[in-house]
Amino acid sequence: MRFSLLSQALCGATLVVGLPGPNKGVDNGFVGLERQARKALAPLLSISGMGHNLVPLEQAIEEFANVPKADSDPATYNDTVTKKLTHIDGAFTTESTAAGSCTNPNVRFEWDDYSTSDRQALMAAFKCLMNEPASGRFTASTSRWEDFARLHQMYTPNVHQNQKFLPWHRYFVWTFEQVLRDECGFDRAFFWFDETKHSGAFSASDVFSSPYLGSLGGGSHCVTDGQFAGLTVNIGPGSGNTPHCLSREGNAADTAQCSTAYVNSCLSNARYQDFEKCFEYGPHGYGHNGVGGVMKDVYASPAEPFFWFHHTFVDRAWRIWELADPANRYASIDGTDINGNPLTLDTVIDMGGIRPDVTIRQIINTLSGDVLCYRYNY
């Protein structure tokens, strides 16, 4: 995968530019420029029929009306390990990976609390991965960035529409973060995006603006502004692999379902399996479909940079649910995998060799220090 700067005439050829990533010199950028050939903007391909299954809030309330409910009010839930943190530039601290030694966790900051410097560093790290060679582990992948899209594409049938969804994606996002740090020198705090603040109006957030991800807009279109204008996606659509442009199709009615009311409705469910189903088919699915285009592609959506913003939001919701009753919710899990096998703390989570296999037990608590050592700023 490579990103490109569009010429003024989009119908003409576009020059693919290898921009330097963090800790990479300008000379590398010019070398990338010289070795890239002119090519036409990748085509806009239809993603229709590939969206996530959705359950609107009213239906979710009805479907989960008779399941066990939590004792406390979901509106009071937050990441209460400490008070809400405001951003400190360069707030990343090195994680301790020794078992049980998470004494200085990495804090994931909400996008609006992220400094301009950190935002720019993040965009540069994304571009770096897009220009790094593929690992060779995944057929059809043309870059390190696309390794993650291809891994997700391969595992999609096993990690969606069952209760393995949340732990697998928690480890997937964490693995992506580690690769950004290890291979592209990203040394800032990680991020998340509070979709409840922008429900029904994702396009109004400056994350969808030219300095960052480019506009969301309405109607199916190739992204032609922002840091990833002209990006070619080689993974997908669906389970196939045909080069196409990074596309979006903003839908405010869908993103309106990523609301505080819907999140709180899911958080009110006492059993993990009920919380997971509510969130996967609710705010999670609506966030994907509401951005549309590549983000709507269940299989290959990690090719869209916003995927990582969305799934930190999803992971943060699971953490908030866990914090409402940590003594019980860190000690057990329920539900089933795609084959109907009971999910247990010893269920294995596989990252295709990018990182070692883990069990759910090792990642169910983001502050355990066994593998993970992070929290959210609220």
Sequence and secondary structure as in RCSB ss.txt:
>XXXX:A:sequence
MRFSLLSQALCGATLVVGLPGPNKGVDNGFVGLERQARKALAPLLSISGMGHNLVPLEQAIEEFANVPKADSDPA
TYNDTVTKKLTHIDGAFTTESTAAGSCTNPNVRFEWDDYSTSDRQALMAAFKCLMNEPASGRFTASTSRWEDFAR
LHQMYTPNVHQNQKFLPWHRYFVWTFEQVLRDECGFDRAFFWFDETKHSGAFSASDVFSSPYLGSLGGGSHCVTD
GQFAGLTVNIGPGSGNTPHCLSREGNAADTAQCSTAYVNSCLSNARYQDFEKCFEYGPHGYGHNGVGGVMKDVYA
SPAEPFFWFHHTFVDRAWRIWELADPANRYASIDGTDINGNPLTLDTVIDMGGIRPDVTIRQIINTLSGDVLCYR
YNY
>XXXX:A:secstr
   EE  S TTSEEEE     TT  HHHHHHHHHH  EEE       TT       HHHHHHHTTTS B SS GG
G   TTSS     TT       STT  SS EEEEEGGGS HHHHHHHHHHHHHHHHS   SSSTT  SHHHHHHH
HHHHHHHHHSSSTTHHHHHHHHHHHHHHHHHHHH   S  EE  GGGGTT GGGSGGGSTTTT    SSSEE  S
STTTT EE SBSTTSB  EE EE   HHHHTTSSHHHHHHHHTB SHHHHHHHHIIIIIHHHHHHH GGGG TTT
GGGSTHHHHHHHHHHHHHHHHHHTSHHHHTT   SB TTS B  TT EE  TTSS  EEHHHHSSTTSSSS  EE
E  
